[in-house]
């Protein structure tokens, strides 16, 4: 069995630890590198020391060192960090799985440009369950195209820095596309004061931040006399890690190109 050499960005964070555990447990993957920000307390320590089973891979802030033996970098950090990693990976042919959220249009364009030099899976949520939910929402939106008000409610832990979540925005994009609308024009991201009657063509968003909520998303289709809700709730980050490994394995035979989890799971079409 050929092993895929995987490096992890943000190696000392919560998601980084989950990814390292997943790589260590996978028979067809090997931890090849671990990156963290300059000055992070974990720099120089074994990336898997927290598991009690050292991997022989030191956490480093040097991209050349951390990616020297890597086929794929899995990155769930922040836009500025991911874009720095992206430039290096594109130049050196390292593939990427990007789960970072909060990119502006320039950041998304940089990812698309880098995909001409290396293969990238870029998705706001790597969960298999979330992506199947997105497919369900695409179908539901077409059935509820008229007469239904659409609201997206999401909740995350107190440490999340972007809002709405990347997953909530992706849900909005999927629904808007299915309805032939532009989310930038029909999305309502805040309500306060006297807002007037609800625009029936709008897609509303509500954001909750608190405690240690890993990630809850609900889309409500509401009309006179009934309400349909499609929800996905996370109780662990494990499914994000598992989906990320699946994405990394999908890239094994790819040279260049920009893909998402629909490609990985065969959900397109």
N, C-alpha and C positions, 0 to 999 in steps of 0.2 A: 504493500500500500504506500503510495506516494504521499508524503506529509507536506502540508502547506505551511510555509514559514510566516508567522503572523506577528506583527508588532502592535502594541497597544499604546495609544496616546492618553494622557491623563491617568497614568498607571496607578497613582496612589489615591484616586478618587473612588467614590462608591461604585460608579459604573465601571471604572477601570478594574477594580478588584473583581467584580462579577465577570468581566470579560476574560481576565486572566484565569479565573477558576474554570470557565468554560473551555478555554483553549487547552488548559492542562488536562482536562477530562476527556478531550476529543482524541480518538485514536488516529485521526487523519490530519491533525494540526500540531504545530510545535511553536512554543513561545520563542520568538527570535529577537525581540527587542521591546523595550519599555521606555516611554518618554514621559517627562513631566516638565513643568515650568522651572526656569532657573530659580534657585533658592528654595525649592520645595524640600521639606524635611526628608523625603524618601530618597533624594538623589544619592547614588552610591550604594544603596542597600539592594538586597535581592528582591526582585519584583514580586516573587511569590512567597516571601518570608511569612506573610500574614496567614498563609494556609498551613504552615508547619511543614511544608515540603518545598524547600528552595528549588528554584528553576535553574540557577546558575546564570541568570540574566540580571545585570544590574540596571537600576533605573538611572537614566541619564537625561540631560537637557541638550545634548549634542545630537543633532539630526543625523549626521554622518555615522556616528557610532551606533545610535539606536536603530537605524534602518539598514545597517550594513548587510545583514543577512536576511532581510525581510522580503517576502513576495507581496504582502498586503499589509497596509496600515489600517487599523480600525480606530476611528476618531470620533469620540463623543465629548469634545471639549467646548470651546467657545469660538465664535466666528473668527476673531483675530488670530487665535492659535491655529485653527484648522487651515486658514488661508496661508499661513506661513508654512505649515506642513505640506499643503497642496503644491506650492511652488517647487519645493524640493522633490516631492514624489514625481511630479510631472517631468522634471528635468532628468531624474534618475530612473524612470521606468518602474517605480513602485506603485502598485495598484492601491486603491483606497476604498474603504467602506466608510461613508460619512453619515453619522447620525446626529451631528451637531445641528441645532436649530437657531433661528434668529438672524439669518443672513439677509442683508439688503439686496437690491437688484444687482448691484455691482459685484457682490460676493457670489451670487448665483451665476452671473456671467463668467466670473473667473473659474468656477467649477466646470462650466460647460466648455470653456476654452482649454482647460487642463485635460479634459476627456479626449481631446484630439491627440494627446501625447501618451496617455495611459488610460487604463480601464477603471471606471469609478461606479460604485453603487451609491447613490445619494437619495436618501429618503428621510422624511421627518419622523418616521417611526419604523423600527425594524421588526416589530412584533408580527408574527404570522397572523395572529388573531385580529390585530388592528387592520391589517391590510385586507383580510377577508371582510371585515366590517365595512371598509371603504367600498368594496365591490357591492355589498348589500345596499349601501347608501346610494350608489349610482343607480341601482335598479329601483329603489324606493322613490327616489326623486322624480323619476320619469312617471311613476304611477300617481304621484301626488303633485303633479305639475301645476294644477290650478285649484284654487280654493283652500290651500293649506299654508299656514304660516310656519316658517322654518326657523328654529332657534337651536344654537349649539352651545352647550354648557360644559365647561371643563374645569377640573380642579387638580391642583398640584401642591407639592410641599412648599414650605415657606422660603426655600433657598432658590427656587426657580427664578431666573432673571428676565425672561421674555414672556410677553403676553399679547394676544392669546398664544397658546402653545402651538408648536409647529404642526402637531397632529390635528388640532382644532382647525387651523387654517387649511390644512390639506383636505379635511372633511368638507369645509366650505367650498374649496376649489372643485372638488369632485362633484358636489351637488350643483354648483353654479354651471359647470361644464355640461352636466346632464340636462340642465334646463336652458342651455343656450344663453346664459348670462355671464357677465364679467364680475368676479367677486370684488374687484377694486371699486366698482360702481355700485353694487347692490349690498355690500357688506356693511353692517352697522356694528361698530366695535365699542360703543359707549352710549349710555343713555343717562340723562340727568335733567332735572327740571321739567318744564312743560314741553314735551316732545311732540305733541300732536298725535293724531291717529297713526297706527302702524302702516307703513307702506307695504302692501301685499307682495310686492316683488322683492322685498329685502330679505337678507339672511342675517339674523341677529347672533351676536356672540355675548356670552357672559363668562367671566373669569373668577375663580375662587383660588386663593392662596392661603395655605395654613398647615401647620403640623408636619406630618411625615407622609402625606398622601402621595403615592407614587405616580398615579395618573388615572383619572376618571374622565370619560368623555361620553356625553349623551347628546344625540340629535333628536329633537322633538318636531314632529309634523302634526300641527294642531289645526283643527277645523271645528265647525259647529257640530257638537254632539260626540266627537271622538278625538282622541289623541294617540298617536303612535310614537313610541320611543325606541330608538336603537342605541344600545349602550355597550361600551367596553370599559371594564374596570380592571386595573392592575393591582395585584397584591404582592408582586415581586418583580424585580428587574431581570429575573432569569430569562423570561421570554424575549426581552430585548437582546440579551447576549446570544441566545440560541439563534435568533433570526439573523444577527450579525455574522455569526459563523456560517450560516447557510448562504448569506450574501458573499462572504469571502470565498467560499467554495465555488459559487457560481462564477466568480471572476477567474478561476484557475486557468481556463483555456481562452480567456479574452485578452486581446492586446491593447485595444483602445475602445472608447465608447462610454457614453453616459447612460446608466441604467437605474431603474428604481426597483422597489420590491415587487411590483407587478411583474416585471421581467423575471425576477428571481423565482417567483412562485407560479409563473405561467398563467397569470390572471388577465393578461391583455387579450383583447378581441371579444 
